[in-house]
């Protein structure tokens, strides 16, 4: 996927059973952040930073969605432990990773950390990849929302 591309058609459920698809995202901005593993130090920092800034995203009619290959049970525990206010998607078979072209890091051993900012028309407006600097994903997406996608 590249900036300017339309997001692919998809339909998948979050850990609570709520369907999330390209259709349910239509009409709002969205941040899809792919991360390696629930509970790892960098992933926890990233998820908690999205949580702490969640109200800022809502100002821009922007949904935040976390995606990893962890199980629904793992997502449930992770979300409850850290009071995460946004959906977490269980992508065990890497369906969404493949659709969005998210590559593994560290010689293919660790799932990649990549964030996509999608506008209300379903177009990718920003792609950001940083394996270790989790906070930069939040900074980049909020800055972009403020500059370019404010209603």
N, C-alpha and C positions, 0 to 999 in steps of 0.2 A: 504494500500500500504506500501511496505517496500523497504529499500535500495536494489538495484539490480533488482527489479521488472521492467518489461516492462510497460510503461504507457498504460492505457486502450484505446481502440478505442473511439474516441469522435469527434463530430463536432458541433460547436456552433459559433454564430456570436458575434463580438464585438459591441459596441454601434454605430459604424459607418457602420455596415452591412457587415464587412469583415469577411469571414469565417476563423476560426482557428480550426485546428484539429490535431490529432496525425500525420496525413500525411503532413500537411503544416509545421509542426515542424521538420520533418525528415531532417537530415543533418546539423542541427544546435543545439547548446546548448540552453536551455530555463530555465527561472526562472518563475514558476507559483506561485504567492503569493496570497493566500486567505486572505481576510481581512473583518472585520465586517461591516463597514458602511462608505460611502462617507461622507467626511466633519467632521467626529469626530476627536478630537484632535490627538489621537495616529495614526489613519489611515491616516490623512493628513500628519503627520510627516513621516510615512513610505513611502507613495506614493511620497512625495517630495524628500526623500532620494534616492529612486530608480531613480527619474528624475535627480537629481544632479549627480548621478553616472552612468547614462545611457551610456555615451561615453565609460566608462570603460568596461561595459558589451559588447558593440559592438566590442571591441578589441578581445574578446574571442568568436566571432561569436555567441553571446548569446542574444536571444530575451527575453524581460521582459513582462510579462502579469499579470495584476491585475484582481482579480476575487472577486466579492461580489454579494449579492442578490439584490442590488439596481437596479432601472429601467434604461433603456437606457438614458432617459432624465436626470436622476440624474448623471449618468456617464459623459454625455456630459457636463453638468454644472461643475462638479468636474474637468474634464480634462482641460476645457478651463480656469477655474479660476486659476488653479495651473500650467498651461502650461505643462501638462503631455505628454510625447512624445511616450508613449507605449500604446498598446491596453488595454481597460478595458472591461471585459466580464460581462454581465448581467446574473447571475445564479439564477433567481428568484425561480425556483422550486428545487434548490439545486442539480441539476443533476451532476455537476462536484464535488461538495462537497462530495456527496455520492460515486461517482466513485473513488475518491482519499482517502476516509475514513476520511475526516476532521470533527472532532467532535466539537460540541458547548462547550463553557466554561461557567463558573459562573452558575452552576446548570442547564445547558442546555438552558440558556436564551440568550446568546450572541454567534453569529457565531464565530467559532475559527479563530485564526490568525496562519496560517501555510504556510511555504514556501517549495517548491519542486524544486530542481535543477536537470534537466534532461539533459543527454548527447545527442550527435548528433545521437546516435543509439536508442534513445527513452527509455533508462534505467534511473531509478531514482538513482541518485548518492548521494543526500543529502536531508534530511528532517529536517526542523527546526521549532519548535513550541515555540513561546513566545508571550503571550497575551499582555504584557505591554511594552516590550523593542523592539520597532519597528526598531531602528537602527541596532540592532544585526542581523536582517535578511539580511541586505545589507552587513555588515562586513563578516558574515559567508559565504555567497555565493561568494563574490569576492575573499576571501581567498582561497576557494575551487577551483574556476576557475583558479587562479594563480598557485596553487600547482599541480592540477591534470588534468585539461582539456585544458591547453594551447596547441594549435596546433603546 
